Amino acid sequence: APLVEAESVQEMKVELQGETFKMTDERKVMFKPYHPLTFIQTDKPIYLPGQTGEL
């Protein structure tokens, strides 16, 4: 993915075409800088004290 250094709004155009149809749509999309985060997914949403989890 390209590096986004500053927040900006850009117009994006999507065109889909099949054998019997064609669709075009254009919308404004906001791009924001991304700061990497750490996401850890476990086997349960809630743990009680003393329980161990698995990643």
N, C-alpha and C positions, 0 to 999 in steps of 0.2 A: 504494500500500500504506500502511496506517496506520503511524504512528511508534511503535516499541516502545522505551520508555524504560528498562524494567527487565525482567529475565528473569521469566517467569511460565508456569505450566502452566494450560491452558484445555481444557475439553471441547468437542469438535467433533462435530457430528452430520451425517451425510450420508445422504440419502434418494434412491434411484433408483427410477424407476417406468417400466415399459414397458407394452405392451399385455397381456402375459401374466405379468408378474412385478412384484414390489415388494421392494426390499431396503433395510434401514436398518442403519446401523452407527454406533456412537458410540465415540470414542477420545480419549485425552488427548494433547494436542500441546503441546510446549514452544516458546515464543516467546523469542527472544534479540535483544538490540539488534544492529543491523547497522552496521558501520563500513565505508564504501565502500573498495573496493580497486581497483587498476588491473590488468586482465587483458589481456595481449597474446598473441594467437594468431599463430604463425608457420607457414611452409609445411613445416618439418621439426622433428622433436623434438630433434635433436642437431646442432650445427654444429662443424666442425673449425676450428682457428685459421686466420684469413684468409678464410673463407667469408663471404659476405653473405647476408642473409635477406630475405624478402618478408613483409609483413604481410597 
